[in-house]
């Protein structure tokens, strides 16, 4: 390659469109890390006071609760979760999730809370995008992989999702609907390195 990934990223960061004039209220998106104000412990205790009543929460301190009928508690949460899901009401599901959700119900509960529903059309579209990942090699692919490696692999909370992030981001970098949401960006995502462009 002509550039190392780091050099290529630097070149892309320094690209400026000759006709682009940033708006005053438009956020400046870049690769800088923004310091985020984190609440103090006392503020967090007030914010999450519902969790401090001594009630059992599924998934918290499993070893301590194992001898106290944790399996029965989990079975009770599963039964209640099924009833909550049948209501098909997001606020009830949100309240349910505050006390923990068994892994077997998490997908259904989060879909309910987020109002997300997938159908066969969505699945077919995703399969099409996956085939485009195998068919086309875009310039942005290496940047996505580099960014995920720099971000996810260095964080204990996210490294387990590194492969999933690769799969999803590479697929959606080929989605024309995503490109429509980038009105001020150059068409860098459409540059094909291998394969046939259609």
N, C-alpha and C positions, 0 to 999 in steps of 0.2 A: 504493500500500500504506500501511497504517497505521504500520508500523514499517519502518525501514531494516533490512537484514539484521543489522547489528551490534547495533542496539537489540533486535531480536527474539531474537537469541542471548543477550543479557544477560537478557532477561525469562525465557527458558527456563532459564537457569542458576540463576536465583533462585527458580524454582518449588519449593515444598516441599509434599509430601503431608501433610495433617493427621493421617493415621493411620499414617504411616510412621515407624518407630523403627529407626534403623540398629543393626545388630549390631556388637559390639566387634571381631570378627575379619573383618568385611566391609570390603574395600578401598574407599576413598573415590575413586570415579571422577569425574574432572573434566577440565577443559581445561588443567590445569597441566602444565608441562614438567618432567619428573623428571630430575635429573642422574644419569647412569649412569656407574658406575666403569668406566673403560677400562683395559685392561692396558697395562703399560709395554712398550716395544719389546723389551726383553730377555725378558720373559714371553711375548710373542708368538712370539719366535724359538724358545723351548722348546716352546710349544704346537704350532707348525707345523714342527717339526724335519724331518718327513717330506719337506717341500718343499725343503729346503736341501741335498739330496744331489747336486745338479747334474743331475738327470734332467730331460728335456724335459717341459714341461707344455703341453698344447694351448691355444692362445689367448694365451700369455704371450710377450711380446717377438717378435711375428710378424716384424717387419722384420729382426731379427738372424738368425732361423732360416730366412728365405725362401730364401736362397742355399744353405742346407744341407739341402735336400730337405724343406721343410716340407710340401709337397703329399703326398709319400710318407708322412711321419709322420701326417698327417691321415687318409690312406687306411687306414693301419695301425690307427689308433684307431677308425675306423668299422667295420672288419672285427672288431676285438676287441669293440667295443660291441654289435654284432649277436649275437655269441656270448654275451656277458654277459646280454643281454636274453632270449635263449632259455632261460637257466638259470632265469629267473623267481625269483631269490633276491635280496632287497633288500640284505643285507650285501655281496654281491659287487658289486652296482651302486654302493653307497656307495664302495667301494674304487676302482672304475673312475672315478667322478666326481672323485676327488682329483687325477687326472692330466689333467683336462680332458675335455670332452665336445663332439663336433662338434654344431653347431646342428641338424643333421638328426635327431639322436637324443635331444636334450634332453627333449622332451615325453615320449617313451617311458620314458626313464631316471628322470625325476622322478616319473612316475606309479608306476613300480615301487618306488622308494625310499619314497614316501609311502603306498603301499598304496591309491592312489586309482584307482578304476575307474569310468568313466561308461558308462551304457547308454542305450537309447532313452527309457526313462522319465525319466531325468535331463535329457536334451536337451529332451523335451517340456515338462517342468516349467519349465526355464529359458526356453523360448520363451513359455510362458504368463506368466511374470513379466515378460518384455520387453514383451509386449502390454499388461500392466497399467501399465507405465511410460508408455506412450503414451495409455492410456485414462484414468488417474487422475493428478491433480496433488496430491501430498501436501504438507503444511506442512514436513515434514522434508526434502523435496527441496532446498530452497534452502540449508538448513544443511549438507547433505551436499556440495553444490556449493561452498559457501563454505569448508568445512573442507578439501576436496581442493585448492581453489585456494590456501589459506593454507599447506598442508602440501607438496603435491607440486610445485606450480609454482615454488616457491622453492628447490628442491633439484635440483641437476644430475643426481643419480642417479635421480630418480623422475619428473621432468617429462615424460619420453617416455611414461610410463604413465598420464598424467592422464586421457586419454579412456577408457582401459580401466577405470580406477578409477571414473569416472562411471558407465559402463554397468553394471558389476558391483554397485556399492553401491546404485544406484537400483533395480536389479532385486531385490536381496535385502532392501531395505527394505520390500518388499511380500510377503515370504515369511512365512506364518503360523508356520512352524517357527522362524524367527528370533525372532518375537514371544514365543513360548513360552519362550525362553531368557532373557527379561527379566522375571522375576517381580516385581521391586521397582520397575519403571518404570511411569509412567502410560501410557495408551494414546495417546500423542501421535502415534505413527506412523500411526494409523488415521484421522486427521482429513483429510477429503477437501476439496480446494478446487475441483476441477472434475471432471466425470464423474459416473457413477452408482455409488453404493456398493452392494455386494451382500451 
